[in-house]
Amino acid sequence: MTSFIKKIDKSWSLFLDRDGVINKRLPDDYVKTSDEFEFLPGTLDAIALFTKLFTKIVIVTNQQGIGKGLMSKEQLEDIHKNMIKDIENKNGHIDNVYYCPDLKGSASFHRKPSIGMGLKAKKDFKEINFKKSIIIGDSISDMKFGKKLGMKTVFIDDNNSKALAYPQLIDIISSSLIDFAKTLNNTN
């Protein structure tokens, strides 16, 4: 097991990607309403475990469906409000959700793998220390975001297909959020 896991205590922060990590991705589409939002198995339990381990938990998510005109910011914020309510009902906590509505080709400073959402979280929560932070994501852009900020990275991939091509970006591969939460819980 990677040695940093044993060092995690309440001074650490957790950054989570959303689609494909917290909720099911919609193939070739975007989650545009709360009715389309479906938690992945074990996610609510995982976030409840993380809440006991980390000082801050934030979500950083690219949401270009807004930029494409497929949904409004208000629709996205409603999805996030309902998501947080469900998380809190299961004893979990999210400190904030940061999203970037910009299109993939826009070169936006806030769209992962750029670091704008991370810097915004650090501005909002002074106690965040990127050297004591983990990003959990299911895309290489999540891993690049984390490495640019000096974070530890956890790649969610149940078949290791993408991860094998980028070993320099990935500290740990886990099949799901709940599997990684159980690993942390058993170590700490």
N, C-alpha and C positions, 0 to 999 in steps of 0.2 A: 504494500500500500504506500502511496506517496506520503512522504514524511510530514508535509504541511498539515495533514488531516489531524494529527495528534496535537497540533498547536492551536487549533480552533477553540476559541472561547468567546465570551460575550463581547469582546472588543472587535470581533470580525463582523463584516457586512456581507450581505448576499444580494447579488443582482440576478434576476431571472428574466429570460426571454419569455414571451407569451405563447404564440402559436407553435404547436408541436412540442411544447414543454409543459405548459399548464393546461392547455386545451387542445382538442383535436383540430388538426388542420383540415380545411375543406379543400379537396383536390381542385386545383385550377380556379379557386374562388377565394373570397374573403369572408370572415365572420362579420356580418353586417348588422345583426340584431342579437339581443340576448337569447332569443329562441334558438339561434344557430350555434350559440356558445355551449360546448360540452366539455366538462373537465375530463382529462385523461384519468384512467383508473389510478387510485392511490394519491392523486395530487393533493386533495384536501388534507389527508393525513400527513403527507410529506411537509406541507406548509405549516401545519400545527407543530411538527417536530422541529422544523427550522426556526419557528418563533421562539422556542426555548433555547436555541443555540446561538442566534445571531442578534447583534444590537440593532441593526437596520436591515430591512428587506425591501427592495424596490424592484419594480418591473421596468424593463427597458425594451420597447417594442417598435419595430418599423411597421407603419400602418399606411402603406401607399394606396390602399383602397379609398382613402379620403382624397388623395391627390388625383386619383383617377375619376373622382366624382361618383363613386359607387356607394358612398355613405357620407354622412356629415360628421363633424367633430362631436356634435351633440349625441348622435347615435353611438359613437365610439365611447364617449364618456358614460353613457347609460349602460353599455356593456360592462365597463370597468366598475361602475357603481354596484351593479348586481353581482359581479364576480367577487368583489371585496366583501359584500354582505354575506355571500355563501361561505367565503373563507373564514370570516369572523364567527359565523354560526358554528363552525367546526374547530374553534379555538386557535385559529391562525390569525396572522396579522400582516398586512402590507402597509408600509409607511408611505409609499407614493407610487404612482404609475407615470412613467415618462414615455411619450410616444412621438414618433416623427411621421408626419403625413406626407412627406416629400417623396417624389418618384425616384426609383432606383438610379436613373441616369442623371439626377440633378446635382450630384457632387455636394449634397447638403452636409454641413458640418455636424448636424444632429442625427443623420441617418447612419446606423451601424453599417460598416465597421468604423466610421468616424466616431469621435469620442464626446460629442456635444452633450448627449443625454447623461453620460457619466459625470461630466464636469458640472452639469446642472444639479445632479443629485448631491455632489460634494459641496456645492454652494448652499444647498438647502439643508444639508445635514453635515455640519462641520466635523462630527466624530467619524465620518467615513474616512478610512485610510485605505487607499487602493492596494497597498502591499499586504493588507489584511482583509482582502475582499476576494470573493469568488463570483465568477459569472457562470451560470448554467444555461446552455443554449443548444440548439440542434442544427445550427448552421455555422459554416466557416466564418461568416461575417461576425457572429457572436464571439468566436474565439479570437479573431483579430482585434475586435473592440477590447476584449479583456487584456490581451497581451500589450496593446498600445498603452493601456493604463497601468500596467504592472500587476494585474490580477492573476490569480490562479484560475484555471479554466476546467470546466467539466462539460464534456460533450455528450449529449443524449443521442444515442444511436443504437438501436437494437440489433443491427447487423454489421456494425463497424465498417460499412462500405466507404463513407466519405472520410472517416477519421484516419484511415491508413495512409492517405495521401498527404496528411498534414501533421505528422507527429510533433513537429516543433511548436505547434500552436496549442496542443491539447495535453493537459496534465493528467486527466482522468477521463475514461470512457465509462459511461453507465447506461444501462438499458432503459432507465426511466427515472423520473424525479423521486419516486418512492424508494427505488432501490438505492439511490445515492443517500437519501435521508436515513434509511436503515443503516447503511454503512457508517455514516457520521454518528448516529445515535449509539451504535455498538462500540464505537471507538472512544467517544467522549463521555 
